[in-house]
């Protein structure tokens, strides 16, 4: 016989409504009561009727995760974490990419026929602005990721890119490097991430009394391996190459690392390299890559938790949350 809410309520000594509130992750349940009900749910092996619950709520049971690029390892790792946390809440994640194209972003998140398929959106925009999203025809919850839009009137999760870039650059200064280059500046695009990381890089140089040389700040069209390789080739042309490089993501750093090694440079003896994102590939490169490690698990958990709160009826003002990061020091900056 299948276990019902009534069975759980009787065993836990609470009302059926309380059990329902716990199963549906609604707020306003005392922590001790929630823990007792969850224990009984596990003991009895309760399995919610997802289809019936979806029909009863008038919801689809699906969340859309809309990202610029799916073949970028950072987004792939973040997607895995989002799926894990959404599954814990009984939701399915539908994933799509925009390539940063304005028409594509508008089609995926603005058209009523598409947006109505999902109970909520987790969206990392590159083209749309806050006004665009506020004017959407469907008003389901949206959680923004990244730095493209600020003060949008929507829940927003971001990393402190200025502080993170400053930390990466300061690490290079601390190990004795004085001619430090940066790869990934993008002054010609609307993306805020590159600008903020350039600001953090310059802040660290300024605080250390080091000059900021224009020819050491390399702009790139994208954050891909080939862009990092091309930028490093340019940096190694002069008679006075840098002794360290801060790359704005790990893919740029891996491209730069390969080029440095092909030019006979010893890493980190001749040139130290720091990346950003802490993707798995960087942990297995030779040498392994020192990098800024954003807390991707925290980002995913906060995004899902915010959506669940909004779906549960929370109408509190939108939140702007800054997540944690740390510097993962590895062989590309550790002197042997």
C-alpha positions as CSV (number, residue, x, y, z in Angstrom):
1,X,0.0,0.0,0.0
2,X,1.4,3.4,-0.9
3,X,2.2,5.8,1.9
4,X,-0.1,8.9,2.1
5,X,0.1,12.3,3.8
6,X,-2.3,10.9,6.4
7,X,0.0,8.1,7.3
8,X,2.9,10.5,7.7
9,X,0.8,13.0,9.7
10,X,-0.4,10.3,12.1
11,X,3.2,9.0,12.7
12,X,4.6,12.5,13.1
13,X,1.7,13.7,15.3
14,X,0.9,16.7,13.1
15,X,-1.8,17.8,10.8
16,X,-2.1,16.7,7.1
17,X,-1.7,20.3,6.1
18,X,1.6,20.6,8.0
19,X,2.9,17.5,6.2
20,X,1.8,19.0,2.9
21,X,3.6,22.2,3.7
22,X,6.8,20.3,4.4
23,X,6.5,18.2,1.2
24,X,5.9,21.3,-0.9
25,X,8.7,23.2,0.9
26,X,6.4,26.0,2.0
27,X,7.8,28.5,4.6
28,X,6.4,29.1,8.1
29,X,6.9,25.6,9.4
30,X,8.8,25.5,12.7
31,X,12.3,24.0,12.2
32,X,11.7,21.2,14.8
33,X,8.4,20.3,13.2
34,X,9.9,20.3,9.7
35,X,12.8,18.0,10.8
36,X,10.4,15.6,12.5
37,X,8.1,15.4,9.5
38,X,11.1,14.9,7.1
39,X,12.4,12.1,9.3
40,X,9.0,10.3,9.1
41,X,8.8,10.9,5.3
42,X,12.2,9.1,5.0
43,X,11.3,6.3,7.4
44,X,8.0,5.5,5.6
45,X,9.5,6.0,2.1
46,X,6.9,8.6,1.1
47,X,6.9,9.3,-2.7
48,X,5.0,12.4,-3.7
49,X,2.6,12.2,-6.7
50,X,4.3,14.7,-8.8
51,X,1.8,14.7,-11.6
52,X,-1.1,15.2,-9.3
53,X,0.7,18.0,-7.4
54,X,1.5,19.7,-10.7
55,X,-2.1,19.7,-11.9
56,X,-3.4,20.8,-8.5
57,X,-1.0,23.8,-8.4
58,X,-1.5,24.7,-12.1
59,X,2.3,24.4,-12.6
60,X,4.5,22.5,-15.1
61,X,7.1,21.3,-12.6
62,X,9.8,22.6,-14.9
63,X,12.5,25.3,-14.5
64,X,14.3,26.9,-17.5
65,X,18.0,27.5,-17.2
66,X,19.0,29.9,-20.0
67,X,22.8,30.4,-20.5
68,X,25.0,32.1,-23.1
69,X,27.1,29.0,-24.0
70,X,26.7,25.4,-23.0
71,X,30.1,24.3,-24.3
72,X,31.9,26.5,-21.8
73,X,33.0,24.2,-18.9
74,X,32.1,26.7,-16.2
75,X,28.5,26.8,-17.4
76,X,28.5,23.0,-17.7
77,X,29.6,22.6,-14.1
78,X,27.1,25.2,-12.9
79,X,24.3,23.4,-14.8
80,X,25.1,20.1,-13.1
81,X,24.8,21.8,-9.7
82,X,21.5,23.5,-10.7
83,X,20.0,20.2,-11.8
84,X,21.0,18.5,-8.5
85,X,19.4,21.2,-6.4
86,X,16.2,21.4,-8.6
87,X,15.8,17.7,-8.4
88,X,15.9,17.8,-4.6
89,X,12.8,20.1,-4.9
90,X,11.0,17.8,-7.4
91,X,11.6,20.1,-10.4
92,X,13.0,19.2,-13.9
93,X,15.4,21.6,-15.5
94,X,15.1,22.5,-19.2
95,X,18.3,24.0,-20.6
96,X,18.8,26.3,-23.5
97,X,21.5,28.6,-24.8
98,X,21.4,32.1,-26.4
99,X,25.0,32.6,-27.6
100,X,24.5,36.2,-26.3
101,X,22.2,36.9,-29.3
102,X,19.6,39.6,-28.4
103,X,16.9,38.0,-30.6
104,X,17.6,34.6,-29.1
105,X,17.4,35.9,-25.6
106,X,14.2,37.7,-26.3
107,X,12.7,34.6,-27.9
108,X,13.5,32.4,-25.0
109,X,12.5,34.6,-22.1
110,X,10.1,37.3,-23.5
111,X,7.6,35.4,-25.7
112,X,4.6,34.4,-23.7
113,X,4.2,31.0,-25.4
114,X,7.7,29.9,-24.5
115,X,7.9,31.4,-21.0
116,X,4.5,29.8,-20.0
117,X,6.1,26.4,-20.3
118,X,8.2,27.0,-17.2
119,X,7.4,27.8,-13.6
120,X,10.5,29.9,-13.2
121,X,13.7,31.0,-15.0
122,X,17.3,31.1,-14.1
123,X,18.8,33.4,-16.7
124,X,22.4,34.6,-17.4
125,X,21.8,37.4,-20.0
126,X,24.3,39.1,-22.2
127,X,22.0,41.3,-24.3
128,X,18.7,42.1,-22.6
129,X,18.4,44.9,-20.1
130,X,16.5,45.2,-16.8
131,X,13.6,47.1,-18.5
132,X,13.2,44.3,-21.1
133,X,12.8,41.7,-18.3
134,X,10.4,43.8,-16.2
135,X,8.2,44.2,-19.3
136,X,7.9,40.4,-19.9
137,X,4.3,39.3,-20.7
138,X,4.6,36.4,-18.3
139,X,5.4,37.2,-14.7
140,X,6.8,34.0,-13.3
141,X,9.8,34.2,-11.0
142,X,13.2,35.0,-12.6
143,X,16.7,34.7,-11.0
144,X,19.5,36.5,-12.8
145,X,23.1,35.3,-12.8
146,X,26.1,37.4,-13.7
147,X,26.8,41.1,-14.0
148,X,25.1,42.1,-17.3
149,X,22.1,43.6,-15.5
150,X,22.3,45.5,-12.2
151,X,19.4,46.8,-10.1
152,X,16.9,45.1,-12.4
153,X,14.1,44.7,-9.9
154,X,14.6,40.9,-10.0
155,X,16.4,38.5,-7.8
156,X,20.1,38.5,-8.8
157,X,23.1,36.4,-7.8
158,X,26.6,37.5,-8.7
159,X,30.2,37.2,-7.7
160,X,32.3,40.2,-6.6
161,X,34.5,40.2,-9.7
162,X,36.4,43.3,-8.7
163,X,37.5,41.7,-5.4
164,X,38.2,38.3,-7.1
165,X,40.4,39.9,-9.8
166,X,42.2,41.9,-7.1
167,X,42.9,38.7,-5.2
168,X,44.3,37.0,-8.2
169,X,46.5,39.9,-9.1
170,X,47.6,40.4,-5.5
171,X,48.7,36.7,-5.4
172,X,51.0,37.3,-8.3
173,X,52.4,40.4,-6.6
174,X,52.9,38.4,-3.4
175,X,55.0,35.8,-5.1
176,X,57.3,38.5,-6.4
177,X,56.0,39.3,-9.9
178,X,56.2,42.9,-11.0
179,X,55.4,42.9,-14.7
180,X,51.9,41.5,-14.7
181,X,49.8,41.2,-17.8
182,X,46.0,40.7,-18.1
183,X,44.2,38.7,-20.7
184,X,40.5,39.1,-21.4
185,X,39.6,42.8,-21.3
186,X,36.5,43.6,-23.5
187,X,35.9,47.3,-23.6
188,X,34.0,47.1,-26.9
189,X,31.1,44.9,-25.6
190,X,28.3,45.3,-23.1
191,X,29.5,42.5,-20.9
192,X,30.3,43.8,-17.4
193,X,32.4,40.9,-16.3
194,X,35.5,41.8,-18.2
195,X,35.3,45.4,-17.2
196,X,35.0,44.5,-13.5
197,X,37.9,42.1,-13.7
198,X,40.0,44.8,-15.3
199,X,39.1,47.2,-12.5
200,X,40.2,44.6,-9.9
201,X,43.5,44.0,-11.7
202,X,44.3,47.7,-11.9
203,X,43.3,48.2,-8.3
204,X,45.8,45.6,-7.1
205,X,48.6,47.1,-9.3
206,X,47.8,50.6,-8.0
207,X,47.8,49.5,-4.4
208,X,51.2,47.9,-4.9
209,X,52.7,50.9,-6.6
210,X,53.1,49.1,-9.9
211,X,52.5,50.8,-13.2
212,X,49.5,49.8,-15.3
213,X,50.9,49.4,-18.9
214,X,48.4,49.5,-21.7
215,X,50.5,47.0,-23.8
216,X,50.1,44.4,-21.0
217,X,46.3,44.6,-21.0
218,X,45.2,42.3,-23.8
219,X,41.7,42.5,-25.2
220,X,40.0,39.4,-26.5
221,X,36.9,38.9,-28.6
222,X,35.8,35.9,-26.5
223,X,36.9,33.9,-23.4
224,X,38.0,30.8,-25.4
225,X,41.3,28.9,-25.4
226,X,42.3,30.3,-28.9
227,X,41.9,33.9,-27.6
228,X,44.2,33.2,-24.7
229,X,46.7,31.6,-27.0
230,X,46.7,34.5,-29.4
231,X,47.0,37.0,-26.6
232,X,50.0,35.2,-25.0
233,X,51.7,35.2,-28.5
234,X,51.4,39.0,-28.6
235,X,52.7,39.4,-25.1
236,X,55.8,37.3,-25.8
237,X,56.8,39.3,-28.9
238,X,58.5,42.2,-27.1
239,X,62.0,42.1,-25.6
240,X,60.5,42.5,-22.2
241,X,57.7,39.9,-21.7
242,X,55.6,39.8,-18.6
243,X,56.6,37.6,-15.7
244,X,53.0,36.9,-14.8
245,X,49.6,36.8,-16.4
246,X,46.1,37.1,-14.9
247,X,43.5,35.5,-17.3
248,X,39.8,36.4,-17.0
249,X,38.8,32.8,-17.2
250,X,40.4,29.3,-17.2
251,X,39.9,28.7,-20.9
252,X,42.0,31.8,-21.6
253,X,44.5,30.7,-19.1
254,X,44.8,27.2,-20.7
255,X,45.4,28.7,-24.1
256,X,48.0,31.1,-22.7
257,X,49.7,28.3,-20.8
258,X,50.1,26.2,-23.9
259,X,51.5,29.1,-25.9
260,X,54.0,29.9,-23.1
261,X,55.2,26.3,-23.0
262,X,55.5,26.2,-26.8
263,X,57.7,29.3,-26.7
264,X,60.1,27.6,-24.2
265,X,58.9,29.5,-21.2
266,X,58.9,27.6,-17.8
267,X,55.7,28.0,-15.8
268,X,55.9,29.3,-13.2
269,X,59.6,30.0,-13.1
270,X,59.7,32.4,-16.1
271,X,56.0,33.3,-16.1
272,X,53.2,32.6,-13.6
273,X,49.6,32.2,-14.7
274,X,46.3,32.6,-12.8
275,X,42.9,31.8,-14.2
276,X,39.3,32.3,-13.1
277,X,36.4,29.8,-12.7
278,X,38.2,26.7,-11.3
279,X,37.0,24.3,-14.1
280,X,38.0,20.7,-13.9
281,X,40.3,20.9,-16.9
282,X,42.6,23.3,-15.0
283,X,43.1,20.9,-12.2
284,X,44.5,18.3,-14.6
285,X,46.6,20.6,-16.9
286,X,50.4,20.4,-16.8
287,X,51.2,22.4,-14.7
288,X,47.9,22.5,-12.9
289,X,46.2,25.9,-12.9
290,X,46.0,28.4,-10.1
291,X,42.6,30.0,-10.3
292,X,39.8,32.0,-8.7
293,X,37.2,29.4,-7.6
294,X,33.7,30.7,-7.4
295,X,31.3,28.7,-5.2
296,X,29.2,27.1,-8.0
297,X,27.3,24.9,-5.6
298,X,26.4,28.0,-3.6
299,X,25.3,29.8,-6.7
300,X,23.1,26.9,-7.8
301,X,21.6,26.5,-4.3
302,X,20.7,30.1,-3.9
303,X,19.2,30.3,-7.4
304,X,16.9,27.3,-6.7
305,X,16.1,28.5,-3.2
306,X,15.1,31.9,-4.4
307,X,12.8,30.4,-7.1
308,X,11.2,28.1,-4.5
309,X,10.5,31.0,-2.2
310,X,8.9,33.0,-5.0
311,X,6.8,30.0,-6.1
312,X,5.8,29.6,-2.5
313,X,4.3,33.1,-2.5
314,X,7.1,35.1,-1.0
315,X,6.6,38.7,-2.2
316,X,9.5,40.3,-0.4
317,X,11.6,42.9,-2.3
318,X,14.1,41.3,-4.8
319,X,17.4,40.3,-3.5
320,X,20.9,40.9,-4.8
321,X,23.2,38.3,-3.4
322,X,27.0,38.1,-3.7
323,X,28.4,34.6,-3.5
324,X,31.7,33.3,-2.1
325,X,35.0,32.7,-3.9
326,X,38.5,31.6,-2.9
327,X,41.9,31.4,-4.6
328,X,42.9,27.8,-5.4
329,X,46.7,27.9,-5.6
330,X,48.3,25.2,-7.8
331,X,51.4,24.6,-9.8
332,X,51.1,27.4,-12.3
333,X,52.2,29.9,-9.6
334,X,54.0,27.6,-7.0
335,X,57.7,27.8,-7.3
336,X,59.3,24.3,-7.2
